[in-house]
Amino acid sequence: MISEALLLESGAKKLQLKKGESLFYAGDMPKYFYQIALGELKMNNFNDEGKEFIQGIFTPGMSLGEPPLFIGKPYPANAEALTDAEVYALPKEMFFDMLHKNPDINLAISVTLSQRLYFKSIMASEISSQDAEHRIIKLIDYFKEIVGLKPDEKYKVLLTRQQIADLTGLRVETVIRAIKNLEKKASLTITSGKIFR
């Protein structure tokens, strides 16, 4: 979203994270703007029984944790590296200074936050009222749209079945059954264990 050159010029440092390492925890106060350079991170919560709910998965070029940074509230979720990762960290004051000097970035951030809000609205509706198969198709179609593919173009799902479960509020066993049913209905295909839609 924001160029590496501008981030570095504005004072960002690159952090190295190992798989499973946390960038921040729910309850921490935000002090940095974060943008992924390499690898993948997830934002998650756990319920009282210890079941994980993934709020989102973030890949290179994506930023995370901006809403709490803007409003000065604690993070509502954890951020954890799904793979070894490199993340730009720009101190809050320097981030706001960069925004004032580069107003075009405000629109890009607004679009990004709007896309996430749209996804949350769609998934909240799906989780509360739709069956497992419908939730899974909606999730896959959302990711397909994010990468810029047209509805008739084939998309290889990069999420694991566990991640699909955690993003949709389903059990992994339910996801596996639903995916097999969707394959029988020709709503998706499975080739060498990989899901395509």
C-alpha positions as CSV (number, residue, x, y, z in Angstrom):
1,M,0.0,0.0,0.0
2,I,2.7,2.5,1.0
3,S,5.9,2.3,-0.9
4,E,9.0,0.9,0.9
5,A,10.9,4.1,0.0
6,L,8.4,6.4,1.6
7,L,8.1,4.2,4.7
8,L,11.9,4.2,5.2
9,E,12.2,7.9,4.4
10,S,9.5,8.5,7.1
11,G,11.5,6.6,9.7
12,A,10.2,3.1,9.5
13,K,12.3,0.2,10.7
14,K,12.0,-3.4,9.5
15,L,11.2,-6.0,12.1
16,Q,12.0,-9.7,11.7
17,L,9.4,-12.2,13.0
18,K,9.7,-16.0,13.2
19,K,6.7,-18.2,12.5
20,G,4.5,-18.2,15.6
21,E,6.0,-15.0,17.0
22,S,3.6,-12.2,18.0
23,L,3.8,-8.6,16.7
24,F,1.3,-7.4,19.3
25,Y,-1.3,-8.7,21.8
26,A,-4.9,-7.9,22.4
27,G,-4.9,-5.1,25.1
28,D,-1.6,-3.6,24.0
29,M,-1.7,0.1,23.1
30,P,-0.7,0.8,19.5
31,K,2.5,2.7,19.0
32,Y,3.3,1.9,15.4
33,F,1.9,1.6,11.9
34,Y,2.7,-1.8,10.6
35,Q,3.0,-3.0,6.9
36,I,4.1,-6.4,5.8
37,A,7.2,-6.6,3.6
38,L,7.5,-10.5,3.5
39,G,5.5,-13.4,4.9
40,E,2.0,-13.6,6.4
41,L,0.4,-12.6,9.7
42,K,-3.0,-13.3,11.2
43,M,-5.0,-11.3,13.7
44,N,-6.9,-13.6,16.1
45,N,-8.8,-13.9,19.3
46,F,-9.6,-16.9,21.5
47,N,-12.9,-17.6,23.2
48,D,-13.3,-18.9,26.8
49,E,-12.9,-22.5,25.6
50,G,-9.6,-21.6,23.8
51,K,-11.1,-21.8,20.3
52,E,-9.3,-19.5,17.9
53,F,-11.2,-17.0,15.7
54,I,-9.1,-15.5,12.9
55,Q,-10.1,-11.8,12.3
56,G,-8.0,-11.6,9.1
57,I,-4.9,-12.9,7.3
58,F,-2.4,-10.3,6.0
59,T,0.1,-10.7,3.2
60,P,3.0,-8.6,1.7
61,G,1.9,-5.0,1.0
62,M,-0.9,-5.1,3.5
63,S,-1.0,-3.1,6.7
64,L,-2.7,-4.1,10.0
65,G,-3.8,-2.7,13.2
66,E,-4.7,0.8,11.9
67,P,-8.1,1.4,13.6
68,P,-6.8,1.3,17.2
69,L,-3.8,3.4,16.1
70,F,-6.2,6.1,14.7
71,I,-8.5,6.2,17.7
72,G,-6.0,5.6,20.5
73,K,-7.6,2.4,21.8
74,P,-6.0,-1.0,22.7
75,Y,-5.7,-3.7,20.1
76,P,-8.8,-5.9,20.2
77,A,-6.9,-8.9,18.8
78,N,-3.4,-10.5,18.7
79,A,-1.2,-10.3,15.6
80,E,0.9,-13.5,15.0
81,A,3.3,-14.5,12.2
82,L,1.9,-17.4,10.2
83,T,5.3,-17.7,8.4
84,D,8.7,-16.1,9.0
85,A,8.0,-12.4,8.2
86,E,9.4,-9.0,7.8
87,V,7.2,-6.0,8.9
88,Y,7.8,-2.3,8.6
89,A,7.1,-0.5,11.9
90,L,6.6,3.3,11.7
91,P,6.2,5.1,15.0
92,K,2.7,6.6,15.4
93,E,3.8,10.2,15.4
94,M,6.0,9.7,12.3
95,F,3.1,7.9,10.6
96,F,0.7,10.8,11.2
97,D,3.4,13.3,10.0
98,M,3.7,11.2,6.8
99,L,-0.1,11.3,6.3
100,H,-0.1,15.1,6.6
101,K,2.7,15.4,4.1
102,N,1.2,12.8,1.7
103,P,-2.6,13.3,1.6
104,D,-3.0,10.8,-1.3
105,I,-2.1,8.0,1.2
106,N,-5.2,8.9,3.2
107,L,-7.5,7.7,0.4
108,A,-5.5,4.4,0.0
109,I,-5.9,3.7,3.7
110,S,-9.6,4.6,3.6
111,V,-10.1,2.2,0.8
112,T,-8.3,-0.6,2.7
113,L,-10.2,0.0,5.9
114,S,-13.5,0.1,3.9
115,Q,-12.7,-3.3,2.3
116,R,-12.0,-4.8,5.7
117,L,-15.2,-3.3,7.1
118,Y,-17.1,-4.7,4.1
119,F,-15.6,-8.1,4.7
120,K,-16.5,-8.0,8.4
121,S,-20.1,-7.0,7.6
122,I,-20.5,-9.8,5.0
123,M,-18.9,-12.5,7.3
124,A,-21.0,-11.3,10.4
125,S,-24.1,-11.9,8.3
126,E,-22.9,-15.2,7.0
127,I,-21.8,-16.5,10.4
128,S,-25.1,-15.6,12.0
129,S,-27.5,-16.9,9.4
130,Q,-26.0,-19.1,6.7
131,D,-25.0,-22.7,6.4
132,A,-21.4,-23.9,6.3
133,E,-21.3,-24.3,2.5
134,H,-22.6,-20.8,1.9
135,R,-20.1,-19.3,4.4
136,I,-17.2,-21.1,2.7
137,I,-18.1,-20.0,-0.8
138,K,-18.6,-16.4,0.4
139,L,-15.1,-16.4,2.1
140,I,-13.4,-17.8,-1.0
141,D,-15.2,-15.4,-3.3
142,Y,-14.1,-12.5,-1.1
143,F,-10.4,-13.6,-1.3
144,K,-10.8,-14.1,-5.0
145,E,-12.1,-10.5,-5.3
146,I,-9.3,-9.1,-3.2
147,V,-6.6,-10.6,-5.5
148,G,-8.4,-9.0,-8.5
149,L,-9.8,-12.0,-10.3
150,K,-13.0,-11.9,-12.2
151,P,-15.9,-14.3,-11.2
152,D,-15.2,-16.6,-14.1
153,E,-11.4,-16.8,-13.5
154,K,-10.1,-19.8,-11.5
155,Y,-8.7,-19.0,-8.0
156,K,-6.4,-21.3,-6.0
157,V,-7.4,-21.1,-2.3
158,L,-4.2,-20.5,-0.3
159,L,-6.0,-20.9,3.1
160,T,-5.8,-24.2,5.0
161,R,-9.0,-25.9,6.0
162,Q,-8.2,-24.9,9.6
163,Q,-7.8,-21.3,8.5
164,I,-11.2,-21.5,6.7
165,A,-12.7,-22.8,9.8
166,D,-11.2,-20.1,12.0
167,L,-12.3,-17.4,9.6
168,T,-15.9,-18.7,9.3
169,G,-16.5,-19.7,12.9
170,L,-16.9,-23.4,11.9
171,R,-15.2,-26.6,13.1
172,V,-12.5,-27.9,10.8
173,E,-14.5,-31.2,10.5
174,T,-17.5,-29.2,9.2
175,V,-15.3,-27.4,6.7
176,I,-13.9,-30.7,5.4
177,R,-17.4,-32.1,4.9
178,A,-18.8,-28.9,3.4
179,I,-15.9,-28.7,0.9
180,K,-16.5,-32.3,-0.2
181,N,-20.2,-31.4,-0.7
182,L,-19.3,-28.3,-2.7
183,E,-17.0,-30.4,-4.9
184,K,-19.9,-32.8,-5.6
185,K,-22.1,-29.9,-6.5
186,A,-19.3,-28.5,-8.8
187,S,-19.2,-25.3,-6.8
188,L,-15.4,-25.8,-6.5
189,T,-12.8,-28.3,-7.5
190,I,-10.1,-30.1,-5.5
191,T,-6.8,-31.0,-7.3
192,S,-3.9,-32.6,-5.4
193,G,-5.5,-31.5,-2.1
194,K,-5.8,-27.9,-3.3
195,I,-9.1,-26.1,-3.6
196,F,-9.9,-24.1,-6.7
197,R,-13.0,-21.9,-7.5
